[in-house]
Amino acid sequence: MILQAIDKNGQPTEFDEQNLRGKTMVLYFYPKDNTSGCTKEACDFRDNMSRLTAYAEVVGVSPDSVVSHQKFQQKQNLNFMLVADSKHELAEKYGVWKEKSMYGRKYMGIERSTFLLNAKGEIVKEWRKVKVVGHVDEILRALQSLK
């Protein structure tokens, strides 16, 4: 499956699931660009990127468009790839496209989740219903335990 993305330099690119192989990867799913929780999570990844890249690459995924991702990345000075999963194909594959509820209204959306993948593209750790505060530290502990 090939999806549109914005690379860590803000340039449009393509993302193929084969990109998940050959290196350790932190693949995190978030609901929406430029919302408070998603911005806080992305900035936490950004601010800890040097610690993370010692172990793995980071890729963020949401159903937002490439244009939305590009604006979000520029505004927040994000230093990792953002994948536009507008048809939620990757989200469905990882089981994070879920029915949600807000103010009594039900709708489909991303359940904030993170997956740690080994060089073969296999899931070695997963976090579901992620709470943003302290999450990057949890990931770092898991990455350090793999070495």
N, C-alpha and C positions, 0 to 999 in steps of 0.2 A: 504494500500500500504506500503510495507516494502522496505526501501532503505538502502544502505550501508552508514556508517558515521564514523567519527572520534570523539570520545568523548573529553571532555575538558582536559583530561589527555593524549591525543595523541594516544589512543588505538582504534583499529577498533571495531565497534559495529554496531548494526542495529537500524534504526530509523523507527518507526511505527507512523502513524498519530495519534494513541492513545496517543503518547507522548505529543501531543499538548493539552491534556485535563487534568484538575485537578490543573492547575497553570496558572498564567498570563505569556504570552509568547511574546517575540519580535522575529518574524520570518522575517529575511531579505534575499532578493535575490540579488545576485551580479553576474556579467558576468564571471569573470575569476580570478583564483588564480594568485598571483604574478604580477599583472598589477598595474600601479601606483594608479589609483583611487580606485581599490578594496583593495589594501594594505593599503592605507590611511584610508578607511572606517573601515576595520577590526581592525587596530591599534587604531582607535578612540573608537571602542567598547571595545577593550582590556583595554585601559587606563581608561575607565570609568566603568569598570565592577563592582566595589564595589558600585558605585552609582546606577547602573542598577539593580543589583541582590537584592537590598533592595525592589524592586517592581516586578521583572520579571526575567525569564530565557531568554537567548539569543541563537538563533540558526541561523547560516548562511547556505545558500543553493546556490549552483551553479552546472552547469553541469559537472564540473571537476571530475576526478576519486578520489577514496579514497587515492591512492598513492599521487596524486597531493595535496590533502587536507592535508595529513599527513606532507608532506614537507613544505607546506605553514604555517601550524600551528607551526611546530618546528622552522622554520626560523624566524617567527614573534612573537613567544612565545604567541600564542593565547590561551585564557583561557575559551573558549566556544566551543560547538559542531559545526562541519561542516558536512553538509549532501551532499552526492554525488548524484545528480539528473541527472544522465547521459542520461536517456531517457526522461528527462524534464516532467515527469508525474506530479510532484508537481507544477512545474512552470506553466504548462498548467492549472491545477486546479485553481490556483490563478490568472490566466490571465496575467502572466508576460512573457510568451514565445511569442515574437513579431518579426515581420519583422523589420530589422534594415538596415541602409545604412551607408557605410563608403567609401569615395573616389569613389562614384558612384556605388559601388558594393552592391547589396542587399543580405542579409543573415538572418537567423533566430538566435535569441539569447535572453538572459535575459534582460528585462527592469529593471534597478535597482529600487527595490521597497521594502518597509517594511510594515509589518502587525503587529498590536498589537491585540493579541487574549486574550479573557478572559478565565476563568477556564473551561468554557463549550466548548472552542475551536472556539468560535464565533469571527468574526472580529469586533472590536470596533473602530478601527482607521486604516486608510491606507495612505501611502505616495507612490505616483507613480513618476517615472522619478526623483528620488532622486538626490539632489545635496549633495555631501558628507560633505562639510564644514557646521558645525552647525547642522547636522542632529541628532546626538545623543542628543544634548540639546533639540531639538524638541520632541524627544521620551520621554525624562525625564519629560518634562512639561506635556505631555499627560498622562504618568504614574502617576504623582503626582495628576493630576486632577481626576483620578479614585478613589483615596483613600478618 
